[in-house]
Amino acid sequence: MPLSNLIGNPEAKLAIEKMVAASAVPSTLLFYGPDGVGKSAFALALAEQLMGPKSSFKLKARSHPDLHMLSPEGKSGTHKIESIRKLLDEAALPPYEAPVKVFVIENAHQMLPTSSNALLKILEEPFSHSYFVLLTDSLDSILPTIVSRCRKISFFPIPQAEIEKLLEERWNKSSQEARRIAFLSHGSLAKAKQLSDHPKIAWKEPLITLLSLHLPRDYPQMGKILGELEGLFDSEEEAEVSNFLNQIDLLLEEIVMWYRDLHLLREGVATEYLYHLDHLESLRLALSQKVPPLEVVLEQMATARLALHRSVHLRSSLEHFFLAL
Protein backbone atom coordinates (compact mmCIF):
# COMPACT_ATOMS: atom_id res chain seq x y z
CA MET A 1 0.00 0.00 0.00
CA PRO A 2 1.37 3.45 -0.86
CA LEU A 3 2.38 5.63 2.07
CA SER A 4 -0.21 8.21 1.06
CA ASN A 5 -3.02 5.69 1.70
CA LEU A 6 -1.99 4.88 5.25
CA ILE A 7 -4.02 6.09 8.21
CA GLY A 8 -2.54 8.33 10.91
CA ASN A 9 0.99 9.23 11.99
CA PRO A 10 1.63 12.04 9.48
CA GLU A 11 5.00 12.86 11.04
CA ALA A 12 6.26 9.32 10.50
CA LYS A 13 4.88 9.36 6.97
CA LEU A 14 6.63 12.63 6.17
CA ALA A 15 9.94 11.41 7.61
CA ILE A 16 9.85 8.26 5.47
CA GLU A 17 8.80 10.15 2.34
CA LYS A 18 11.71 12.56 2.75
CA MET A 19 14.22 9.73 3.15
CA VAL A 20 12.87 7.94 0.07
CA ALA A 21 12.81 11.13 -2.05
CA ALA A 22 16.41 11.89 -1.12
CA SER A 23 17.49 8.25 -1.67
CA ALA A 24 18.77 8.38 1.89
CA VAL A 25 16.98 5.49 3.57
CA PRO A 26 19.32 4.10 6.25
CA SER A 27 19.99 0.38 6.36
CA THR A 28 18.33 0.03 9.76
CA LEU A 29 15.21 1.75 11.03
CA LEU A 30 13.38 1.43 14.32
CA PHE A 31 9.64 2.11 14.40
CA TYR A 32 8.49 2.50 17.99
CA GLY A 33 5.13 3.27 19.53
CA PRO A 34 1.96 1.58 20.84
CA ASP A 35 0.69 -1.68 19.38
CA GLY A 36 -1.78 -1.54 16.51
CA VAL A 37 -1.03 1.98 15.25
CA GLY A 38 0.32 1.00 11.84
CA LYS A 39 4.02 0.23 12.31
CA SER A 40 3.80 -2.98 10.23
CA ALA A 41 1.79 -1.25 7.50
CA PHE A 42 4.35 1.55 7.31
CA ALA A 43 7.17 -1.01 7.14
CA LEU A 44 5.48 -2.74 4.18
CA ALA A 45 4.87 0.60 2.48
CA LEU A 46 8.53 1.44 2.89
CA ALA A 47 9.44 -1.97 1.46
CA GLU A 48 7.34 -1.17 -1.61
CA GLN A 49 9.16 2.14 -2.03
CA LEU A 50 12.52 0.38 -1.85
CA MET A 51 11.60 -2.62 -4.03
CA GLY A 52 9.51 -0.82 -6.63
CA PRO A 53 5.83 -0.94 -7.68
CA LYS A 54 6.23 -4.31 -9.41
CA SER A 55 6.59 -5.85 -5.97
CA SER A 56 3.30 -4.41 -4.69
CA PHE A 57 1.05 -7.47 -5.15
CA LYS A 58 3.43 -9.93 -3.51
CA LEU A 59 4.22 -7.52 -0.69
CA LYS A 60 0.54 -7.11 0.08
CA ALA A 61 0.23 -10.90 0.27
CA ARG A 62 3.49 -11.05 2.24
CA SER A 63 4.74 -13.62 -0.26
CA HIS A 64 7.60 -11.69 -1.85
CA PRO A 65 10.86 -13.71 -1.72
CA ASP A 66 12.83 -10.58 -0.77
CA LEU A 67 10.53 -9.64 2.13
CA HIS A 68 11.21 -11.40 5.41
CA MET A 69 8.84 -10.87 8.35
CA LEU A 70 10.19 -12.23 11.62
CA SER A 71 7.80 -12.71 14.56
CA PRO A 72 8.43 -14.04 18.08
CA GLU A 73 8.04 -17.79 18.46
CA GLY A 74 6.91 -20.35 20.99
CA LYS A 75 5.03 -19.99 24.26
CA SER A 76 7.68 -17.59 25.51
CA GLY A 77 7.04 -15.29 22.55
CA THR A 78 10.72 -14.57 21.90
CA HIS A 79 13.05 -14.25 18.92
CA LYS A 80 15.30 -17.25 19.26
CA ILE A 81 18.95 -17.23 18.28
CA GLU A 82 18.33 -19.83 15.55
CA SER A 83 15.81 -17.56 13.82
CA ILE A 84 18.13 -14.55 13.95
CA ARG A 85 21.03 -16.60 12.56
CA LYS A 86 18.84 -17.81 9.70
CA LEU A 87 17.85 -14.21 9.02
CA LEU A 88 21.51 -13.14 8.96
CA ASP A 89 22.41 -15.92 6.53
CA GLU A 90 19.59 -14.77 4.27
CA ALA A 91 20.71 -11.13 4.48
CA ALA A 92 24.12 -12.09 3.11
CA LEU A 93 22.58 -13.49 -0.09
CA PRO A 94 21.70 -11.23 -3.05
CA PRO A 95 18.02 -10.37 -3.71
CA TYR A 96 15.93 -12.77 -5.80
CA GLU A 97 13.56 -10.44 -7.65
CA ALA A 98 13.73 -6.91 -6.28
CA PRO A 99 16.74 -4.56 -6.15
CA VAL A 100 16.93 -5.02 -2.36
CA LYS A 101 15.82 -7.22 0.51
CA VAL A 102 13.77 -5.96 3.45
CA PHE A 103 13.72 -7.64 6.85
CA VAL A 104 10.98 -6.66 9.29
CA ILE A 105 11.49 -7.77 12.90
CA GLU A 106 8.20 -7.52 14.77
CA ASN A 107 8.25 -7.05 18.55
CA ALA A 108 11.99 -6.51 18.41
CA HIS A 109 12.07 -6.06 22.20
CA GLN A 110 11.34 -9.80 22.47
CA MET A 111 14.81 -10.74 21.26
CA LEU A 112 16.86 -12.79 23.68
CA PRO A 113 20.25 -11.28 24.65
CA THR A 114 22.03 -13.78 22.42
CA SER A 115 19.70 -12.89 19.54
CA SER A 116 20.30 -9.17 20.05
CA ASN A 117 24.05 -9.62 20.02
CA ALA A 118 23.88 -11.71 16.85
CA LEU A 119 21.79 -9.06 15.10
CA LEU A 120 24.13 -6.32 16.29
CA LYS A 121 27.00 -7.82 14.30
CA ILE A 122 25.25 -7.32 10.96
CA LEU A 123 23.96 -3.87 11.92
CA GLU A 124 27.54 -2.81 12.49
CA GLU A 125 28.53 -3.95 8.98
CA PRO A 126 25.31 -3.98 6.89
CA PHE A 127 25.02 -5.28 3.35
CA SER A 128 24.21 -2.66 0.72
CA HIS A 129 21.26 -4.70 -0.60
CA SER A 130 19.56 -5.37 2.77
CA TYR A 131 17.36 -3.15 4.93
CA PHE A 132 16.19 -3.90 8.46
CA VAL A 133 13.05 -2.43 10.05
CA LEU A 134 12.62 -3.15 13.75
CA LEU A 135 9.16 -2.72 15.29
CA THR A 136 8.54 -2.30 19.01
CA ASP A 137 6.20 -0.90 21.62
CA SER A 138 8.92 -1.05 24.27
CA LEU A 139 11.92 0.96 23.17
CA ASP A 140 13.64 0.72 26.56
CA SER A 141 13.69 -3.08 26.32
CA ILE A 142 15.91 -3.14 23.23
CA LEU A 143 19.67 -3.37 23.58
CA PRO A 144 20.95 0.24 23.66
CA THR A 145 23.74 -0.56 21.20
CA ILE A 146 21.10 -1.69 18.68
CA VAL A 147 18.99 1.43 19.24
CA SER A 148 22.04 3.64 18.68
CA ARG A 149 22.54 2.13 15.20
CA CYS A 150 18.96 2.72 14.06
CA ARG A 151 17.15 5.67 12.58
CA LYS A 152 14.28 5.98 15.08
CA ILE A 153 10.78 6.95 13.95
CA SER A 154 8.06 7.37 16.57
CA PHE A 155 4.42 6.33 16.15
CA PHE A 156 1.37 7.49 18.09
CA PRO A 157 -2.26 6.41 18.59
CA ILE A 158 -4.59 7.14 15.66
CA PRO A 159 -7.11 9.96 16.29
CA GLN A 160 -10.58 8.67 17.03
CA ALA A 161 -12.13 10.63 14.15
CA GLU A 162 -9.82 8.92 11.63
CA ILE A 163 -10.68 5.47 12.96
CA GLU A 164 -14.40 6.28 12.83
CA LYS A 165 -14.07 7.36 9.19
CA LEU A 166 -12.19 4.18 8.31
CA LEU A 167 -14.79 2.00 10.03
CA GLU A 168 -17.61 3.64 8.12
CA GLU A 169 -15.96 3.80 4.69
CA ARG A 170 -13.91 0.61 4.58
CA TRP A 171 -15.63 -1.71 7.06
CA ASN A 172 -19.23 -0.59 6.44
CA LYS A 173 -20.10 0.27 10.03
CA SER A 174 -22.90 2.65 10.94
CA SER A 175 -21.88 5.98 12.42
CA GLN A 176 -22.99 4.81 15.88
CA GLU A 177 -21.07 1.52 15.61
CA ALA A 178 -18.01 3.33 14.26
CA ARG A 179 -18.02 5.83 17.13
CA ARG A 180 -18.25 3.10 19.77
CA ILE A 181 -15.58 0.86 18.23
CA ALA A 182 -13.26 3.82 17.68
CA PHE A 183 -13.69 4.87 21.30
CA LEU A 184 -12.97 1.36 22.58
CA SER A 185 -9.93 0.95 20.31
CA HIS A 186 -7.96 3.74 22.03
CA GLY A 187 -6.12 4.76 18.90
CA SER A 188 -5.27 1.22 17.78
CA LEU A 189 -6.25 0.24 14.24
CA ALA A 190 -5.54 -3.40 15.06
CA LYS A 191 -7.94 -3.34 17.98
CA ALA A 192 -10.55 -1.49 15.93
CA LYS A 193 -10.39 -4.21 13.29
CA GLN A 194 -10.55 -6.93 15.92
CA LEU A 195 -13.65 -5.37 17.50
CA SER A 196 -15.15 -4.84 14.07
CA ASP A 197 -14.58 -8.44 12.96
CA HIS A 198 -15.39 -10.06 16.30
CA PRO A 199 -17.73 -7.83 18.29
CA LYS A 200 -18.47 -10.73 20.65
CA ILE A 201 -15.34 -11.93 22.41
CA ALA A 202 -15.87 -15.31 24.09
CA TRP A 203 -14.13 -14.34 27.33
CA LYS A 204 -15.73 -10.90 27.72
CA GLU A 205 -18.87 -11.88 29.67
CA PRO A 206 -17.08 -14.25 32.09
CA LEU A 207 -14.53 -11.51 32.70
CA ILE A 208 -17.21 -8.93 33.54
CA THR A 209 -18.81 -11.43 35.93
CA LEU A 210 -15.42 -11.94 37.54
CA LEU A 211 -14.82 -8.21 37.91
CA SER A 212 -18.25 -7.80 39.51
CA LEU A 213 -17.57 -10.30 42.32
CA HIS A 214 -17.26 -9.32 45.98
CA LEU A 215 -13.94 -10.67 47.18
CA PRO A 216 -12.99 -12.48 49.33
CA ARG A 217 -16.64 -13.44 49.93
CA ASP A 218 -17.07 -14.79 46.38
CA TYR A 219 -13.74 -16.59 46.27
CA PRO A 220 -15.28 -20.01 45.30
CA GLN A 221 -17.09 -18.40 42.37
CA MET A 222 -13.86 -16.66 41.33
CA GLY A 223 -12.14 -20.02 41.05
CA LYS A 224 -14.90 -21.37 38.84
CA ILE A 225 -14.80 -18.38 36.48
CA LEU A 226 -11.00 -18.41 36.31
CA GLY A 227 -11.18 -22.06 35.29
CA GLU A 228 -13.63 -21.16 32.53
CA LEU A 229 -11.41 -18.35 31.28
CA GLU A 230 -8.34 -20.57 31.31
CA GLY A 231 -10.19 -23.14 29.20
CA LEU A 232 -11.05 -20.50 26.61
CA PHE A 233 -7.45 -19.29 26.43
CA ASP A 234 -6.00 -22.80 26.30
CA SER A 235 -7.89 -23.44 23.04
CA GLU A 236 -6.68 -20.06 21.72
CA GLU A 237 -3.07 -20.95 22.52
CA GLU A 238 -3.30 -24.24 20.65
CA ALA A 239 -4.59 -22.38 17.60
CA GLU A 240 -1.89 -19.71 17.39
CA VAL A 241 0.61 -18.56 20.00
CA SER A 242 0.88 -14.99 18.73
CA ASN A 243 -2.90 -14.56 18.82
CA PHE A 244 -2.95 -16.09 22.30
CA LEU A 245 -0.54 -13.42 23.56
CA ASN A 246 -2.54 -10.67 21.84
CA GLN A 247 -5.72 -11.92 23.50
CA ILE A 248 -3.96 -12.04 26.87
CA ASP A 249 -2.89 -8.41 26.53
CA LEU A 250 -6.41 -7.42 25.46
CA LEU A 251 -7.91 -9.16 28.49
CA LEU A 252 -5.47 -7.44 30.84
CA GLU A 253 -6.30 -4.08 29.27
CA GLU A 254 -10.02 -4.75 29.82
CA ILE A 255 -9.32 -5.33 33.51
CA VAL A 256 -7.31 -2.13 33.89
CA MET A 257 -10.02 -0.15 32.12
CA TRP A 258 -12.62 -1.57 34.53
CA TYR A 259 -10.80 -0.02 37.49
CA ARG A 260 -10.22 3.18 35.53
CA ASP A 261 -13.99 3.36 34.93
CA LEU A 262 -14.68 2.87 38.63
CA HIS A 263 -12.47 5.83 39.47
CA LEU A 264 -14.15 7.99 36.83
CA LEU A 265 -17.61 7.06 38.12
CA ARG A 266 -16.59 7.82 41.69
CA GLU A 267 -15.38 11.26 40.60
CA GLY A 268 -18.65 11.95 38.80
CA VAL A 269 -17.23 12.04 35.26
CA ALA A 270 -19.82 11.81 32.45
CA THR A 271 -20.64 8.19 31.64
CA GLU A 272 -19.93 8.72 27.92
CA TYR A 273 -16.21 8.60 28.77
CA LEU A 274 -16.44 5.11 30.25
CA TYR A 275 -14.74 2.24 28.48
CA HIS A 276 -17.18 -0.39 29.79
CA LEU A 277 -20.23 1.74 29.10
CA ASP A 278 -22.25 -1.36 28.13
CA HIS A 279 -21.82 -2.63 31.71
CA LEU A 280 -22.71 0.59 33.51
CA GLU A 281 -25.00 -1.06 36.07
CA SER A 282 -22.33 -3.59 37.04
CA LEU A 283 -19.84 -0.75 37.46
CA ARG A 284 -22.21 1.15 39.73
CA LEU A 285 -22.79 -1.93 41.87
CA ALA A 286 -19.02 -2.44 42.12
CA LEU A 287 -18.66 1.02 43.64
CA SER A 288 -20.13 -0.36 46.85
CA GLN A 289 -16.81 -2.15 47.36
CA LYS A 290 -13.40 -0.68 48.08
CA VAL A 291 -11.85 0.56 44.83
CA PRO A 292 -8.06 -0.03 44.78
CA PRO A 293 -5.81 2.89 43.73
CA LEU A 294 -4.96 2.83 40.03
CA GLU A 295 -1.24 2.77 40.78
CA VAL A 296 -1.74 -0.48 42.72
CA VAL A 297 -3.79 -1.94 39.87
CA LEU A 298 -1.09 -1.04 37.33
CA GLU A 299 1.68 -2.41 39.52
CA GLN A 300 -0.07 -5.74 40.03
CA MET A 301 -1.06 -5.87 36.36
CA ALA A 302 2.57 -5.50 35.29
CA THR A 303 3.39 -8.50 37.49
CA ALA A 304 0.52 -10.52 36.01
CA ARG A 305 1.50 -9.63 32.43
CA LEU A 306 5.10 -10.67 33.00
CA ALA A 307 3.98 -13.97 34.54
CA LEU A 308 1.61 -14.74 31.66
CA HIS A 309 4.21 -13.94 29.02
CA ARG A 310 6.50 -16.35 30.87
CA SER A 311 3.87 -19.09 30.51
CA VAL A 312 2.51 -19.03 34.06
CA HIS A 313 -1.06 -20.33 34.03
CA LEU A 314 -3.78 -17.75 33.51
CA ARG A 315 -5.71 -18.93 36.56
CA SER A 316 -2.74 -18.56 38.91
CA SER A 317 -1.72 -15.17 37.51
CA LEU A 318 -5.18 -13.63 37.74
CA GLU A 319 -5.92 -15.13 41.14
CA HIS A 320 -2.75 -13.54 42.50
CA PHE A 321 -3.69 -10.25 40.83
CA PHE A 322 -7.18 -9.99 42.34
CA LEU A 323 -6.15 -11.12 45.80
CA ALA A 324 -3.27 -8.61 45.85
CA LEU A 325 -5.54 -5.60 45.27
C-alpha positions in Angstrom: 0.0 0.0 0.0 1.4 3.4 -0.9 2.4 5.6 2.1 -0.2 8.2 1.1 -3.0 5.7 1.7 -2.0 4.9 5.3 -4.0 6.1 8.2 -2.5 8.3 10.9 1.0 9.2 12.0 1.6 12.0 9.5 5.0 12.9 11.0 6.3 9.3 10.5 4.9 9.4 7.0 6.6 12.6 6.2 9.9 11.4 7.6 9.8 8.3 5.5 8.8 10.2 2.3 11.7 12.6 2.8 14.2 9.7 3.1 12.9 7.9 0.1 12.8 11.1 -2.0 16.4 11.9 -1.1 17.5 8.3 -1.7 18.8 8.4 1.9 17.0 5.5 3.6 19.3 4.1 6.3 20.0 0.4 6.4 18.3 0.0 9.8 15.2 1.7 11.0 13.4 1.4 14.3 9.6 2.1 14.4 8.5 2.5 18.0 5.1 3.3 19.5 2.0 1.6 20.8 0.7 -1.7 19.4 -1.8 -1.5 16.5 -1.0 2.0 15.3 0.3 1.0 11.8 4.0 0.2 12.3 3.8 -3.0 10.2 1.8 -1.3 7.5 4.4 1.5 7.3 7.2 -1.0 7.1 5.5 -2.7 4.2 4.9 0.6 2.5 8.5 1.4 2.9 9.4 -2.0 1.5 7.3 -1.2 -1.6 9.2 2.1 -2.0 12.5 0.4 -1.9 11.6 -2.6 -4.0 9.5 -0.8 -6.6 5.8 -0.9 -7.7 6.2 -4.3 -9.4 6.6 -5.8 -6.0 3.3 -4.4 -4.7 1.1 -7.5 -5.2 3.4 -9.9 -3.5 4.2 -7.5 -0.7 0.5 -7.1 0.1 0.2 -10.9 0.3 3.5 -11.0 2.2 4.7 -13.6 -0.3 7.6 -11.7 -1.8 10.9 -13.7 -1.7 12.8 -10.6 -0.8 10.5 -9.6 2.1 11.2 -11.4 5.4 8.8 -10.9 8.3 10.2 -12.2 11.6 7.8 -12.7 14.6 8.4 -14.0 18.1 8.0 -17.8 18.5 6.9 -20.3 21.0 5.0 -20.0 24.3 7.7 -17.6 25.5 7.0 -15.3 22.5 10.7 -14.6 21.9 13.1 -14.2 18.9 15.3 -17.3 19.3 19.0 -17.2 18.3 18.3 -19.8 15.6 15.8 -17.6 13.8 18.1 -14.6 13.9 21.0 -16.6 12.6 18.8 -17.8 9.7 17.9 -14.2 9.0 21.5 -13.1 9.0 22.4 -15.9 6.5 19.6 -14.8 4.3 20.7 -11.1 4.5 24.1 -12.1 3.1 22.6 -13.5 -0.1 21.7 -11.2 -3.0 18.0 -10.4 -3.7 15.9 -12.8 -5.8 13.6 -10.4 -7.6 13.7 -6.9 -6.3 16.7 -4.6 -6.1 16.9 -5.0 -2.4 15.8 -7.2 0.5 13.8 -6.0 3.4 13.7 -7.6 6.9 11.0 -6.7 9.3 11.5 -7.8 12.9 8.2 -7.5 14.8 8.2 -7.0 18.6 12.0 -6.5 18.4 12.1 -6.1 22.2 11.3 -9.8 22.5 14.8 -10.7 21.3 16.9 -12.8 23.7 20.2 -11.3 24.6 22.0 -13.8 22.4 19.7 -12.9 19.5 20.3 -9.2 20.1 24.1 -9.6 20.0 23.9 -11.7 16.8 21.8 -9.1 15.1 24.1 -6.3 16.3 27.0 -7.8 14.3 25.3 -7.3 11.0 24.0 -3.9 11.9 27.5 -2.8 12.5 28.5 -4.0 9.0 25.3 -4.0 6.9 25.0 -5.3 3.3 24.2 -2.7 0.7 21.3 -4.7 -0.6 19.6 -5.4 2.8 17.4 -3.1 4.9 16.2 -3.9 8.5 13.1 -2.4 10.0 12.6 -3.2 13.8 9.2 -2.7 15.3 8.5 -2.3 19.0 6.2 -0.9 21.6 8.9 -1.1 24.3 11.9 1.0 23.2 13.6 0.7 26.6 13.7 -3.1 26.3 15.9 -3.1 23.2 19.7 -3.4 23.6 20.9 0.2 23.7 23.7 -0.6 21.2 21.1 -1.7 18.7 19.0 1.4 19.2 22.0 3.6 18.7 22.5 2.1 15.2 19.0 2.7 14.1 17.2 5.7 12.6 14.3 6.0 15.1 10.8 7.0 14.0 8.1 7.4 16.6 4.4 6.3 16.2 1.4 7.5 18.1 -2.3 6.4 18.6 -4.6 7.1 15.7 -7.1 10.0 16.3 -10.6 8.7 17.0 -12.1 10.6 14.1 -9.8 8.9 11.6 -10.7 5.5 13.0 -14.4 6.3 12.8 -14.1 7.4 9.2 -12.2 4.2 8.3 -14.8 2.0 10.0 -17.6 3.6 8.1 -16.0 3.8 4.7 -13.9 0.6 4.6 -15.6 -1.7 7.1 -19.2 -0.6 6.4 -20.1 0.3 10.0 -22.9 2.6 10.9 -21.9 6.0 12.4 -23.0 4.8 15.9 -21.1 1.5 15.6 -18.0 3.3 14.3 -18.0 5.8 17.1 -18.3 3.1 19.8 -15.6 0.9 18.2 -13.3 3.8 17.7 -13.7 4.9 21.3 -13.0 1.4 22.6 -9.9 0.9 20.3 -8.0 3.7 22.0 -6.1 4.8 18.9 -5.3 1.2 17.8 -6.3 0.2 14.2 -5.5 -3.4 15.1 -7.9 -3.3 18.0 -10.6 -1.5 15.9 -10.4 -4.2 13.3 -10.6 -6.9 15.9 -13.6 -5.4 17.5 -15.2 -4.8 14.1 -14.6 -8.4 13.0 -15.4 -10.1 16.3 -17.7 -7.8 18.3 -18.5 -10.7 20.6 -15.3 -11.9 22.4 -15.9 -15.3 24.1 -14.1 -14.3 27.3 -15.7 -10.9 27.7 -18.9 -11.9 29.7 -17.1 -14.3 32.1 -14.5 -11.5 32.7 -17.2 -8.9 33.5 -18.8 -11.4 35.9 -15.4 -11.9 37.5 -14.8 -8.2 37.9 -18.2 -7.8 39.5 -17.6 -10.3 42.3 -17.3 -9.3 46.0 -13.9 -10.7 47.2 -13.0 -12.5 49.3 -16.6 -13.4 49.9 -17.1 -14.8 46.4 -13.7 -16.6 46.3 -15.3 -20.0 45.3 -17.1 -18.4 42.4 -13.9 -16.7 41.3 -12.1 -20.0 41.1 -14.9 -21.4 38.8 -14.8 -18.4 36.5 -11.0 -18.4 36.3 -11.2 -22.1 35.3 -13.6 -21.2 32.5 -11.4 -18.4 31.3 -8.3 -20.6 31.3 -10.2 -23.1 29.2 -11.1 -20.5 26.6 -7.4 -19.3 26.4 -6.0 -22.8 26.3 -7.9 -23.4 23.0 -6.7 -20.1 21.7 -3.1 -20.9 22.5 -3.3 -24.2 20.7 -4.6 -22.4 17.6 -1.9 -19.7 17.4 0.6 -18.6 20.0 0.9 -15.0 18.7 -2.9 -14.6 18.8 -3.0 -16.1 22.3 -0.5 -13.4 23.6 -2.5 -10.7 21.8 -5.7 -11.9 23.5 -4.0 -12.0 26.9 -2.9 -8.4 26.5 -6.4 -7.4 25.5 -7.9 -9.2 28.5 -5.5 -7.4 30.8 -6.3 -4.1 29.3 -10.0 -4.8 29.8 -9.3 -5.3 33.5 -7.3 -2.1 33.9 -10.0 -0.2 32.1 -12.6 -1.6 34.5 -10.8 0.0 37.5 -10.2 3.2 35.5 -14.0 3.4 34.9 -14.7 2.9 38.6 -12.5 5.8 39.5 -14.2 8.0 36.8 -17.6 7.1 38.1 -16.6 7.8 41.7 -15.4 11.3 40.6 -18.7 12.0 38.8 -17.2 12.0 35.3 -19.8 11.8 32.5 -20.6 8.2 31.6 -19.9 8.7 27.9 -16.2 8.6 28.8 -16.4 5.1 30.3 -14.7 2.2 28.5 -17.2 -0.4 29.8 -20.2 1.7 29.1 -22.3 -1.4 28.1 -21.8 -2.6 31.7 -22.7 0.6 33.5 -25.0 -1.1 36.1 -22.3 -3.6 37.0 -19.8 -0.7 37.5 -22.2 1.2 39.7 -22.8 -1.9 41.9 -19.0 -2.4 42.1 -18.7 1.0 43.6 -20.1 -0.4 46.8 -16.8 -2.1 47.4 -13.4 -0.7 48.1 -11.8 0.6 44.8 -8.1 0.0 44.8 -5.8 2.9 43.7 -5.0 2.8 40.0 -1.2 2.8 40.8 -1.7 -0.5 42.7 -3.8 -1.9 39.9 -1.1 -1.0 37.3 1.7 -2.4 39.5 -0.1 -5.7 40.0 -1.1 -5.9 36.4 2.6 -5.5 35.3 3.4 -8.5 37.5 0.5 -10.5 36.0 1.5 -9.6 32.4 5.1 -10.7 33.0 4.0 -14.0 34.5 1.6 -14.7 31.7 4.2 -13.9 29.0 6.5 -16.3 30.9 3.9 -19.1 30.5 2.5 -19.0 34.1 -1.1 -20.3 34.0 -3.8 -17.7 33.5 -5.7 -18.9 36.6 -2.7 -18.6 38.9 -1.7 -15.2 37.5 -5.2 -13.6 37.7 -5.9 -15.1 41.1 -2.8 -13.5 42.5 -3.7 -10.3 40.8 -7.2 -10.0 42.3 -6.2 -11.1 45.8 -3.3 -8.6 45.8 -5.5 -5.6 45.3 
